[in-house]
Amino acid sequence: MIGNDGKPIGRDMVRAAIGVYNTDSRGSKEFAAIPRALVIILDNLAVGKTTYVKGADGQLQVTRRKDKTIGVT
């Protein structure tokens, strides 16, 4: 995953961005800091489906839960 500054981001930063995605509103300053590519991936993830997001130091399994939040393992 490439961050907004053009540099690769690690798994910890992806987890933090997903935490912001789950909790903050779309108009917040923190939400605007999430990489746009990650927002597109998470928006298009259907309930019960799983995808993988690759960070600079490995990949994360990302799942959309029934309550519409995103889970990371």
N, C-alpha and C positions, 0 to 999 in steps of 0.2 A: 504494500500500500504506500502510495506517495502522498505526503502531506501537502498542505497549501503552499508551503515554501519551496516545494520541488524536491525535498529530501525524503528518503525512505523513513517510515516510522516503525517502531518496534511493537511487539505484542502488548506491552504494558500501556503504550499510548493508544493502541486500538481499543483495549479494554476500557480505558478512561473515556474515550470518545463515545463508546457504546453506552456507558453509564450516563453521559450527558444526553445522548439521544433518548434514553428511556425517561429521564427526569425533567429536563428543561423544555421550555416552549421554543417553537421554531424561530421566534423573533428575538431570542436572547443573544447576547454577545458570545456566550459560551457555545451555543449551537452553531453560530457562524464560523467558529474555529474548527469544526469537524471537517475533515476532508470531504469534498463534494462527491468523490467517487464512492466513499463509504456510505454516505447518505443515500445515494441512488441504489446501492446494493441492498441496504436495509429496508428502504421503502418498497422495493419490489419483491421482498421475501414474503411468501405466503405463510399463513398459519400452519404450523406443523411441519414446515419444510426446513431443511438444513443446507447451509452452504459453508464454504471455507473462505477465510480472508487471510491472505498472506502478508505477514509483517516482515520486517527486515531480519528478524532473528527466528523465524518459524511461522507456522500457520495456526489459526484459531478456528474452531468449529463454532458457527453462529447459527442459532435456531430461533424461529419466531414462535413464541408460546401462545397458548389459547387466549391469554389475557392481553394479547397484542404487544407485549414487551419482547425484548430481545435477550436471549440467554447466550452466554459465552462459556465454552468448556475448553 
